[in-house]
Amino acid sequence: MSEKVLYIELTPDEFKERLSKVPIAYLPLGTLEWHGRHMPLGADGLISSGFFMELAKKVGGIVLPMLFIGPDKSRDVDGKEYYGMDIHSYPEHHPQKLLGSAYWVNKRLFRDILEEILKQLKRAGFKIVVAHGHGPSTMAFYSGIKKWKDELGLDLFTCWRDKESDGLGIQTDHAAANETSLMMALRPDLVKIENLPKDKDVKPLGLMGKDPREFASSEEGKRIISLQIDRMAEILKETLNKIN
């Protein structure tokens, strides 16, 4: 029988047992957002959830449902609101609404939501919370770590490292080689590389990072996941030893 790590699937007794062993909550920060023509709109949350499920099986802890709202760059043009890749995809032109994106909230509201979630997790008995996923959402969480640690007494982490230039981190681009490789490893059935232009001189719409047609693979995704699970496991086990 597969190990149950999802909060929404646990009975109260199963929740109590997992929490008593390892009081870690994992919060996937997702979106419903254009991730190229080859990736699902929920890529951010699917990747972070999949990674957290593997991490929870190694370290222990419980994976929360993914959030699908988050902050991002926004711009109002002629009374219409554009955000995220609507803007980044057309840096020298009028922003264009990309199909399927439906996630934006302002950063202040998102920080308030995160704070209320953390209060509930503290109340439920968690001592450590790891949040990761959509870049601006992860940055919003990271920016509040000191405040929330001081006020709530929780140990808080994201999965980013100080330097991510090697492409071996968790979600360090947008729908490009890194995220595509991770999705190929976690949910290969949802990746449609064939939807991207066959001509390598044509840049796919809505990507930021190395070309997934050339650099993405399930093998690379599995290597990244293995490296980062080992890294995060060490960090979390060290923290658990300090609080126990």
C-alpha positions as CSV (number, residue, x, y, z in Angstrom):
1,M,0.0,0.0,0.0
2,S,1.3,3.4,-0.9
3,E,2.2,5.7,2.0
4,K,-0.4,8.4,2.6
5,V,1.1,11.8,2.9
6,L,-1.6,14.1,1.6
7,Y,-3.4,16.1,4.3
8,I,-6.8,15.8,2.5
9,E,-6.6,12.0,2.5
10,L,-5.7,11.4,6.2
11,T,-8.2,10.4,8.8
12,P,-7.9,12.1,12.2
13,D,-6.0,9.2,13.7
14,E,-3.7,9.0,10.7
15,F,-3.1,12.7,10.9
16,K,-2.2,12.4,14.6
17,E,0.2,9.6,14.0
18,R,2.1,11.4,11.2
19,L,2.1,14.7,13.1
20,S,3.5,13.1,16.2
21,K,6.4,11.6,14.4
22,V,7.3,14.5,12.1
23,P,5.5,17.9,12.6
24,I,6.3,19.2,9.1
25,A,3.7,20.8,6.8
26,Y,4.5,21.2,3.1
27,L,2.6,24.0,1.3
28,P,2.7,23.9,-2.6
29,L,2.4,27.4,-4.0
30,G,0.7,26.9,-7.3
31,T,-1.0,29.0,-10.1
32,L,-3.4,28.5,-13.0
33,E,-1.0,30.1,-15.5
34,W,0.3,29.8,-19.0
35,H,3.3,27.6,-19.0
36,G,3.9,27.3,-22.7
37,R,1.9,25.2,-25.1
38,H,3.6,22.1,-23.9
39,M,2.8,22.3,-20.1
40,P,-0.4,22.2,-18.0
41,L,-1.8,25.4,-16.6
42,G,-1.3,24.1,-13.1
43,A,2.4,23.3,-13.6
44,D,3.6,25.3,-10.6
45,G,1.4,23.5,-8.1
46,L,1.8,20.1,-9.7
47,I,5.6,20.3,-9.6
48,S,5.8,21.5,-6.0
49,S,3.1,19.0,-4.8
50,G,4.9,16.1,-6.5
51,F,8.3,17.1,-5.1
52,F,6.8,17.5,-1.6
53,M,5.1,14.1,-1.8
54,E,8.5,12.5,-2.4
55,L,10.1,14.6,0.3
56,A,7.4,13.7,2.8
57,K,8.0,10.0,2.1
58,K,11.7,10.4,2.9
59,V,11.5,12.7,5.8
60,G,8.0,12.5,7.1
61,G,5.4,15.2,7.4
62,I,2.1,16.1,5.6
63,V,1.5,17.7,2.2
64,L,-1.2,20.4,2.1
65,P,-3.5,21.1,-0.9
66,M,-1.9,23.4,-3.4
67,L,-2.8,27.1,-3.5
68,F,-3.7,28.3,-7.0
69,I,-3.7,32.0,-6.3
70,G,-0.5,34.1,-6.1
71,P,1.0,37.5,-6.7
72,D,2.9,38.5,-9.8
73,K,3.9,41.5,-11.8
74,S,0.9,43.4,-13.0
75,R,0.1,46.3,-15.4
76,D,-3.1,48.1,-16.3
77,V,-3.4,49.1,-20.0
78,D,-6.4,50.8,-21.4
79,G,-8.5,49.7,-18.4
80,K,-7.5,46.0,-18.8
81,E,-5.3,44.2,-16.3
82,Y,-2.4,42.1,-17.4
83,Y,0.0,40.1,-15.2
84,G,2.9,37.7,-15.1
85,M,3.7,36.2,-18.5
86,D,1.1,38.4,-20.2
87,I,3.8,41.1,-19.7
88,H,7.1,39.1,-19.7
89,S,6.2,37.5,-23.0
90,Y,5.8,40.9,-24.8
91,P,8.5,43.1,-23.1
92,E,8.7,45.6,-26.0
93,H,5.0,45.6,-27.0
94,H,1.5,45.9,-25.6
95,P,0.9,43.1,-23.1
96,Q,-1.3,40.2,-24.4
97,K,-3.7,38.1,-22.3
98,L,-2.4,34.5,-22.4
99,L,-5.0,31.7,-22.5
100,G,-5.9,30.1,-19.2
101,S,-4.2,32.3,-16.7
102,A,-6.5,32.9,-13.7
103,Y,-4.6,33.2,-10.4
104,W,-3.5,36.8,-9.6
105,V,-4.0,38.5,-6.2
106,N,-2.0,41.4,-4.9
107,K,1.0,40.7,-2.7
108,R,-0.4,42.2,0.5
109,L,-3.5,40.0,0.3
110,F,-1.4,36.9,-0.5
111,R,0.8,37.6,2.5
112,D,-2.3,37.9,4.7
113,I,-3.6,34.6,3.4
114,L,-0.2,32.9,4.1
115,E,-0.2,34.3,7.6
116,E,-3.7,32.9,8.3
117,I,-2.7,29.5,6.9
118,L,0.4,29.5,9.2
119,K,-1.7,30.4,12.2
120,Q,-4.0,27.4,11.4
121,L,-1.0,25.1,10.9
122,K,0.5,26.2,14.3
123,R,-2.9,25.5,15.9
124,A,-3.0,22.1,14.3
125,G,0.4,21.2,15.9
126,F,2.9,21.7,13.1
127,K,6.3,23.1,14.1
128,I,7.9,23.4,10.6
129,V,6.4,24.6,7.3
130,V,8.1,24.3,3.9
131,A,6.5,26.4,1.1
132,H,7.6,26.4,-2.5
133,G,6.3,26.8,-6.1
134,H,5.4,29.8,-8.2
135,G,8.3,32.2,-8.1
136,P,6.5,35.4,-6.8
137,S,4.5,33.3,-4.3
138,T,7.7,31.7,-3.0
139,M,9.4,35.1,-2.7
140,A,6.4,36.5,-0.8
141,F,6.6,33.6,1.6
142,Y,10.4,34.0,2.0
143,S,10.0,37.7,2.7
144,G,7.8,36.9,5.7
145,I,9.9,34.2,7.3
146,K,11.5,36.3,10.0
147,K,8.3,38.0,11.0
148,W,6.3,34.8,11.2
149,K,9.1,32.8,12.9
150,D,9.2,35.5,15.6
151,E,5.5,35.8,16.0
152,L,4.4,32.2,15.6
153,G,7.4,30.2,16.7
154,L,7.5,28.2,13.5
155,D,10.6,27.2,11.5
156,L,9.9,28.1,7.9
157,F,11.7,27.2,4.7
158,T,11.5,27.4,0.9
159,C,13.5,25.0,-1.3
160,W,15.6,27.6,-3.1
161,R,19.4,27.8,-2.6
162,D,21.5,31.0,-2.4
163,K,22.6,30.4,-6.0
164,E,20.5,28.6,-8.6
165,S,22.5,29.3,-11.8
166,D,23.3,25.6,-12.3
167,G,19.7,24.8,-13.3
168,L,19.5,22.0,-10.6
169,G,17.1,23.7,-8.3
170,I,13.4,23.3,-7.9
171,Q,11.4,25.6,-10.2
172,T,14.1,28.0,-11.2
173,D,12.8,29.1,-14.6
174,H,9.3,29.5,-16.2
175,A,8.2,26.5,-18.3
176,A,11.7,26.1,-19.7
177,A,14.2,23.3,-19.3
178,N,14.1,23.2,-15.5
179,E,10.4,23.1,-14.9
180,T,9.8,21.0,-18.0
181,S,12.3,18.4,-16.8
182,L,10.7,18.3,-13.4
183,M,7.2,17.8,-14.9
184,M,8.6,15.1,-17.2
185,A,9.9,13.3,-14.1
186,L,6.8,13.7,-12.0
187,R,3.9,13.7,-14.6
188,P,5.2,12.8,-18.0
189,D,1.6,12.2,-19.2
190,L,1.0,16.0,-19.0
191,V,4.0,17.2,-21.0
192,K,3.4,17.8,-24.8
193,I,6.8,18.9,-26.2
194,E,5.3,18.2,-29.7
195,N,3.1,21.3,-29.2
196,L,6.2,23.6,-29.4
197,P,7.4,24.9,-32.7
198,K,9.5,22.4,-34.6
199,D,11.8,25.2,-35.9
200,K,14.4,25.8,-33.2
201,D,14.9,29.3,-34.4
202,V,11.3,30.1,-33.3
203,K,11.2,31.0,-29.6
204,P,8.2,29.4,-27.8
205,L,5.8,31.8,-26.3
206,G,5.8,32.4,-22.6
207,L,9.1,30.7,-21.6
208,M,11.9,32.1,-19.5
209,G,15.0,30.0,-19.4
210,K,16.8,27.4,-21.4
211,D,15.0,25.9,-24.4
212,P,13.1,22.7,-23.2
213,R,13.2,21.3,-26.7
214,E,16.9,21.0,-26.4
215,F,17.7,20.7,-22.7
216,A,14.7,19.1,-20.9
217,S,14.4,15.4,-20.1
218,S,12.8,13.1,-17.6
219,E,16.3,11.9,-16.6
220,E,17.4,15.5,-15.8
221,G,14.2,16.0,-13.8
222,K,14.8,12.8,-11.8
223,R,18.4,13.9,-11.1
224,I,17.2,17.3,-9.9
225,I,14.6,15.8,-7.6
226,S,17.0,13.3,-6.1
227,L,19.6,16.0,-5.4
228,Q,17.1,18.4,-3.8
229,I,15.3,15.7,-1.8
230,D,18.7,14.8,-0.2
231,R,19.5,18.4,0.4
232,M,16.2,19.3,1.9
233,A,16.1,16.1,4.0
234,E,19.4,17.1,5.6
235,I,18.1,20.6,6.4
236,L,14.8,19.4,7.8
237,K,16.3,16.5,9.9
238,E,18.8,18.9,11.4
239,T,15.9,21.3,12.3
240,L,13.9,18.5,13.8
241,N,16.8,17.4,16.0
242,K,17.0,21.0,17.3
243,I,13.3,21.3,18.2
244,N,12.9,17.8,19.7
